[in-house]
Amino acid sequence: MLINMVGTYYYSLRIRQDYSEGDLMQDWRYDCFMAYIIPLVVLLVLILGPGIWVNRVLAKYAEPADRYAGRGASLARHLLDKHGLQSVAVEQTELGDHYDPIDKVVRLTPDKHDGGSLTAITVAAHEVGHAVQDQTGYGPLRWRTRLVRSTRGLEKLGAAILIISPFLGIVTRVPAIGLLTFAGGFLTLGISALVHFVTLPTEFDASFSRALPMLDKHRVLKDVDRPHARRLLTAAALTYVSASLMSLLNIARWLAILRR
């Protein structure tokens, strides 16, 4: 046994001697690469994952487009009337499904406005849920409306500031001005992400405290569709979360550009 132990030790020493510095450097580079690539992949999954899931769920239940006899627009009109909201209009838009609390309008994209899919029906009810929130003076919706109005256009302004900040520092020859301008632009872009995160309680309330009870009360859904409608309502609520994460990715993109 002692002879075997000595032999094993001697063999391990020979391996270490044969292990070149090039091999060690290669292993070090590989470790460094993995130390960066794994966190990057995890970060991308966290940022892009919710948006991918939301789009997948909405697309999955968008077929068949004629699952329900009514259309998203007609259902929205029906639910609004049932809540005494005859003054709230229903319009078609290309800018994404939403309720406009300023103009008092439920706006639906063409596939939801004119479609009879489970996605169209559920999303229409979700947006009506926001109109009901507005009617009842739901606090978080009012807060969100104020934030959106006060920060409108700031993201574009932030992008412009980020573009001119390096040149401003060069022209003035005061590096601190460029840094301050960059910080201002960075924070301005961050406001968009903040607004989207603040909307989360409002979105879940619209989905599960407003839309789902309305769909149940008026027996809109087929029994087999109710569990799927819950998934859709979750996706509708998380739409702004995915948008906020994309805003953070936009900030990271600008930071990478300016570091070049």
Order of alpha helices (4+ residues) and beta strands (2+ residues): alpha-alpha-alpha-beta-beta-beta-alpha-alpha-alpha-alpha-alpha-alpha-alpha-alpha
